Amino acid sequence: MQPANRMAALPPSFFAGLTKRIRELKAEGVDVIRMDMGSPDLPPPPFIVEALKRSADEPHTHGYTPFGGLPGYRAAWAEFYGRRFGVELDPDGELMGLIGSKEGIFELALAFVNPGDVVVVPDPGYGTYTAGAKFAGGEIVYMPLAAERQFLPDFAALPPDALRRAKLLWLNYPNNPTGAVATLEVFVEAVALAREYGFLLAHDAPYTEITYDGYVPPSLLQVPGAKDVAVEFHSLSKTANMAGWRLGVMAGNPDVVRIMSSLQSNIASGQFQPITDAATAALTGDQTWMVQRNAHYRERRDLVVAGVRAAGLQADTPAAAIYVWVRLPEGTDDQAYARALLDGAGVSATPGVVFGPGGRGYLRISLGTPTDRVRQAMQRWADWAKRAS
Ligand SMILES: Cc1ncc(COP(=O)(O)O)c(C=O)c1O
């Protein structure tokens, strides 16, 4: 069967290939510790699951739900944005529910990018920014995130011609895969640039609630006037350990919300009400449980940073998100290193190049793995590195 030409724009999934290799190793009896995918291992707290059960017991919660999410779900995000960032949002015009933020990230390009339009994406960066833009026929311009700049963009270094042709620019802080964080000043600069060149600015912010050592990340929507040119994506996948539940949101510019809602109404038919009722509970209920959750991630972060350093590699200690970005020795092929680590130590990491050419020479280690397994993985890594040297 011949697929449509546009399918050629989509990259093969790295994780599908990796999962196949891990299956083979497991069949050979290898105990693989997965630290590649960014999926939380911990469940949401019981009060969220209880809210799902209660709602599912109601006879009226099983039909289609409104496009863009139930009013209560959107209102809960508005409350979250007000409480957490001091950002006021109209639940009826400036917020739109998503079945996970990934679908919205992909669809934003379908709704706004014409063939030949430039889409500026962080490099390294989350792959869906590029996949959506390419699927829409857009031209990718990479915005390098370099270690020397703490993985922050250098807007002044972007080619003015590309900026003039840009339709969309993506930012993501706290950052996947580097773990970098940004100050509000970075967002102020980005909003000014979007205004100057007339492109849509999109900030992807699923990690703002996973932070360490007292760090509190800002929202891009805190920048005065940001809503004129920008939208922000958020998600409960990491915030509330609800990755499989598929709960996201887009917030900000009302025209973008309206156009995206029109696209979504042709693709999806709402989301199961008990899931969004549980999400409403997650957003409006007790938030203190996250302190303990973040303490777990923090312990793992410290184990990984110490572990990779013991294996002779370099890594900064991230202030947020669930990744440690590991720099390999100069000239090391990250894909070959990850394969050797998997085969030799049974530890699975993501090669940096999966996130774009700027990721070459790095590995991303995810912290969504039980702490005792993280400890074991780091011991195995150190032993393997010692044997290999
Ligand atoms: C930066 C970033 N954006 C978006 C997503 C997608 O999250 P969701 O589960 O809400 O689709 C992820 C998931 O790993 C991510 O790392």
The ligand as a Gaussian input file, in Angstrom:
#p B3LYP/6-31G(d) Opt

LIG

0 1
 C        8.810000      18.912000      25.850000
 C        7.619000      18.009000      25.732000
 N        6.503000      18.498000      25.198000
 C        5.408000      17.745000      25.077000
 C        5.377000      16.435000      25.492000
 C        4.133000      15.638000      25.296000
 O        3.421000      15.475000      26.462000
 P        1.934000      14.941000      26.490000
 O        1.991000      13.684000      27.246000
 O        1.131000      16.024000      27.145000
 O        1.464000      14.725000      25.073000
 C        6.534000      15.877000      26.064000
 C        6.548000      14.482000      26.481000
 O        7.524000      13.892000      26.809000
 C        7.680000      16.697000      26.186000
 O        8.816000      16.237000      26.718000

